[in-house]
Amino acid sequence: MPVFFLVVLGIYGAMHSYLLLKLCIAFPGLGRWRLALAGFMLLMIVAPLLARLLERWRHLLPASAVGLVGYLWLAVIFWFCVLMIPVDAWNLAVRAVCLAAPAARSALVPARAALVAIGGIIVLGLCWGLVEASRLRLKTLTVEVPHLSPGGRALRLAQISDLHLGPRSSRRRVAQVAALIKQAQPDILVSTGDLVDSSFADAASLAAPFRDIHPPLGKFAVLGNHEFYAGLEHSLAFHEAAGFRVLRGECVTLGEGLRLAGVDDPAGWRGGDGSRTQERDVLSAGEEPLVTVLLKHRPEVDEASLGRFRLQLSGHTHGGQIFPFHLVTRLMYPLYTGRHELPKGSTLYASRGAGTWGPPLRVLSPREVVLITLKPASPAPSGTMAAEAPRRQQPTTEVHGDGQ
């Protein structure tokens, strides 16, 4: 972990050095302002860490202010590098051409013009990101399942993920999520991790909107990596206050042929707090034919588990959260968002999440609450789940709403 943080700080510091260098080239008359800019950037490098420390010391107002500025700046510096590096690559290529054709120098992009244009794009990105992050949609999809009371009623399961609740969380946004869930009227509510992201003192006020939701078949959750970062004891207490039963390497049968299974995020057992129970062992429990829904924070698939669950619900990636970071996310998690049909009749849905982490922005990755209809299907002749579970993908629709 220390090595990881040193690498991250090194990369983040290099990004700031790059920005400072470009500013000095574009505006050579900065003079003594260079020292002030360097000091500001040094503060921004440590701002996310400083915000965390202030939270632990219970200085919540300063923590919120430092965190807001520091995380917004993280988006600024990310977009700056994404936009500026291609400009420098273009200028480098033009200078190479100029060795043979000096007239090509006119194609060079001036440093000041590039910075002004990039600054304008970043401002637009911030405005767009704030607006998109304020909106919440209800995403709906249908999954046909065997053994679920054939000819009987369908079950409605609502999934929330990655709210990252902490001292900077807007109570209006929490109420927005809770209101949309109540509007959807699910039979079951599940949280697929990172519901809470800090051991802040007034957590009970953010848990209250979820405590007032009472689906007929209950509320269940699994722990994500940030629950362990925030502290296991606090995270479990928050889930209890919100009325969730946390599944930690265990299954629960809900009747009507439905079973939920849940496993801890690997960050837990790596840090010594999580359950090491393997999901394949959890899924092998029980002999009766049941429709199994696996709750697992990260959208990763254990090949040994395929065919043992009909539906895996995950989160973690936020769908990339801010464009074009989804390109990095997709490299790490190929099934990073949306619905994916898997071998042996299994399906995975990776939610974009209902909150934000880091920058309070969303760009081309809207926040969502997912409503999944588990529709009974006539059993196929074969006795294996691989044959019983339909492979046909059902149409997915989207309903947009603000949850108010």
Order of alpha helices (4+ residues) and beta strands (2+ residues): alpha-alpha-alpha-alpha-beta-beta-alpha-beta-alpha-beta-alpha-alpha-beta-beta-beta-alpha-alpha-beta-beta-alpha-beta-beta-beta-alpha-beta
